[in-house]
Amino acid sequence: MSEMCAPARPFVHEEHIEGVGSYRILPLDAAADAETVHGWASQERAAFWGMNGLTQEGIAEIYAHMNTLGTHHAFLVRKDDVPIALLQTYEPQADRISACYEVHPGDIGVHLLLAPAGPEGRQAGWTAALAAVIASYVLGTLGRSRVVTDPDVRNEKAISRLLRQGFVAGPEVVLPRIDLPEVQLPEKRARLAFLTRKAAFPGGS
């Protein structure tokens, strides 16, 4: 079936940002979206994502496994129907991050991989709008009270972007190595950062 004739994929969140565009967050299709994710994750700019050496099939397998979990979820974010980001959410108490900070009720973990900019660069306000949409989804639609994220300490660009978006920097930690049959993750030195609902929606939304 051609993409023109394919039925519309279900989405979990939809929002229009005036002057920027319309956003949708869709559950990731491990097989159908593997080519897109591989194209992003295999670039040198995405080295901190940790998937540079994986094949498209390997990425599909990772996300197919994630789809079987009730604690970790992957999404494709589209802007005006163009894929622009990979969003992962997780329950901190079911993740290695729980060894590095005191998990609070209502916490949700987030990882975000941005698509590379097009030939004309990024539209003004693009990343701020994306951050607002994701905050609206995890803090509003999902009803969580705080977002936690853990960028690599060397990823100064990502950390600076988080602070501009209202996150508060937390401690530097070392996420322990995970070496299980279904999941292998190297040790990671990270900078925790937190965003509360009050900080994201100062007007009381």
N, C-alpha and C positions, 0 to 999 in steps of 0.2 A: 504493500500500500504506500503510495507516495505521501510525502509530508503534507502536500496540499490537501489530500483527501483524508488524512489521518484525523481521528477524533481528538478534540481538545483534551489535553492532559489536566487532571484535577490539580488544584492549587490549595494551599493552606492559608495563604494570606495574599491580599491584593490591596494596593494603595497607589493613589496618584499624588505626586508632588508637583505643585504648581510651578511651571516654568522649567521643569526638569524632565518629567515623564511619568509613565505608568510602570509600576513594579509588581511582579508576581513571584511568590516563593512556592516552588513545586517540589514534592518529594523526588529525590534523585532516582533515576532509572539506571541501575548499575550497568546494564548492557548497552542501552541506547545512548547514555551520556558518557560512556567511558572514553570515546574518542575526544570529546570536548575537554574533559578533565585531564586526560593525558597530554593534550596539546598545551594546557596551561601549566601543569605540574612538572613537565619535563624541561621547562625553560630554566635557565640559570637564575633568573630573577625570583624563581619560586624555590630556590634551594632550601630555605628554612621550612618548607612544607614537608620535606623529607621523602619525596616520591620521584626524584630525578632519575633514578636508575631503573624504575619499573616500566614494564611493557604495558601496552593498552590492556592486554588480557589480565595482567597482574592487578592493575587498578580496578578492573571490573570485578575480580575475585574479592578484593578487599571490601568494596562497597556492597557486593552481594552478601558477604558475611555480616556487614554492619546492618543490612536490612533485616537480619534475623534477630537482632537485639532489641530489647525494649528500653534500653538506657541510652543508646547512641543513635543519632539520626543524621542523615545527609540530605541536603536540599540544593536545588539549582535555582539561582535567582536570575530572573529575566527582567530587563528594562526594555519596554516597548517591543517585547517578544524576542529580544536578542539576549543570549546568555551572557551574564556579566560577572557572576561570582558563584563560588561553591561555599555553601554554609553548612557547618556541622554543629549540632547541639548535643549536649550530653549531660547526664546526671553526675555531678561531681563526686558523690559518695560511691559511685560505681566506676570511678576512673582513678588512674594513678595520682592525679592531682590531690586526691584526698589525703595522701601521705604528707602533703606540704602545707596545708592550711586547714583551719577549722571550718568545716562546711556548715553553713547556716540553712535553716529551713527556707525554701523558696529560691535557693541558688540554682542557677543553670549555667553550664559551661558553653562557650562558643569558640569555634575556630572559623576563620574566614580566609579564603583564597580568592584574590581578585583576578579577573581576566586581564590580559595585557591591554594597554591602551591602543586604540586604533591609530591609523596614520595621521589623523588630525589631533591626536592627544585626547585628554579627558575634558569633557564639558565642565564648565565652572559649576561648582556645587555638587558634582556627581558623587563623590565619596561621602560628603555630609548627608546627602539625601539617602544614600544606601544605608548608612549607619542609622538614620532615623527610622527607616522602614524595618530594619532588623530589630531595633529596640522596640518598635511598636508591636512586632510579632512576638518576641520572647517575653517582654514585660507586660504587654497588653493582652494580646490574643491568648497566650499561654498562662497569663496571670502570675508570672514569677516576680520576685521582689528584687533580685540582684543578679547581674551577669558577671561571671568571672572568665578571664581569658589568660593565656600563658604564652605570649610570644617569646621566641628565642632572645636571650639578652643581647645578642649581636645584631638583631633586627631593629636597629635604631629608628628606621623609617616607620615601621609598624607601631612601635611604642609611641613615637611622637604623634602619629595619627590618632591613636587611642586617647591620648591626653587631650588633644584638641577637641575630641568628640565628647569630653566630659568624664572619661574614666579617671579614676584615682589610682596612682601607682602603688602597688603593694611590694612585698619583699622579693628579693632575688632568691630563687629556690632551685633545687636540683630534682627534677622528676626522675624517679627510678626507672631503670631498664625493665622492659617487659619482654619475656622470651617464652611465649606459649605457642603451641602448635598452630593456633589460628591467628595469633597477633604477635608480631615482633617489633618492638620499639626500642631504639637506643636511649641511653641516659640523655637527659636534656637539661641544660641550664637555662632557666626561664625567668622572666620578670612577670609576676602576677599583676593584674590590673582589674579593677572593679567598677561597675556602673550600677547605681541603685535606681529604682523607679523614680524616686524624688529628683535625682539629678537629671535623669533623662526627660522627665516631664515636670519641670519646675512649676508649671501652672496648675498642677494637681490632676492631670489626666490619669 
